[in-house]
Amino acid sequence: MLTAFEKALALSADQLRHSHETLAQYGNKSSVTILFVLERMLRYANTDGAAVSKSIYAAAFGPGVSLESALIRLHDPKK
């Protein structure tokens, strides 16, 4: 599924690295995996040297043909 997203949205594997790493560490937990990915993204936001995006498109696939998605906008609380 991640590879299909990369191809369809012209993303690099690095842009989905937190998704790939979460899947490798915990396996497929269905749609709840998105919470693990978001937690990982926030934990490493300022420590992995990558630029932090101002917005995140999050999509999770559940059983059957279910899809949950959200556009999350990040705001710096110091501003």
N, C-alpha and C positions, 0 to 999 in steps of 0.2 A: 504494500500500500504506500509506503514512504517513497519508494522508487517511482511509482506512478505519479505521485504528487510532484516530485522533483521534475519529471518530464513534462507534465501538463502545465506547470506554473513556471517552468524554466528556472528552477532553483538549483543551487549547488548543494552537494552533500553537507558542506560546512554550515549552510543555513539551517539545516535540519539535524545538526550534530547532537543537540540535546535530546531530540526524539530518538535518534539511532542509539545513543548511549543508554537512555532509559529502557528502551526495548531490549538491549543486550543485557542490562543488569537485572531487570525484573520480569522480562517476558511480556507477552501480550495479555493485558488485563482488561481488554475491551475498551469501552469509552472512558472508564475511570483513569486510564493511563494519562490522559491530558493533564490531570492534576499533578501527577508525578513530573511530567515534562515542564509545566509551568513553575513548579517548585525549584527544579534544577536550573531553569533559566534565571530565576530571581537570585538563587544562591550564587551563581557564577557571573552575574551581570557585570560586575566591576572587577572581577579577579582573573578572567581568562584572556584579557587583552583585546577582546573583540569589541567593536563598536556596539553600543546598545541602541537598538531600534526604538523609535518613538511609538511604534504600533506593532502589534502582533496579530496575525491571523491564526486562530486556533481552530482546528477541526478534529473531531473524534468520531470514530465509527463504532457503532454498537452491533448487537446481534441483528441478524436479518439485514434489512436495508435501512438501518437507522443512521442518521448523521446529525451531530450537534456541532455547531460552529459559532464563533464569536470574533469580533474585531475588538481587540483590547488596546486602549490608548494609555501609554505610560506618562505620568506627570512627575516631575521632580518636586518633592514636598518642600525643598529648600527655597524654591522660587516663589 
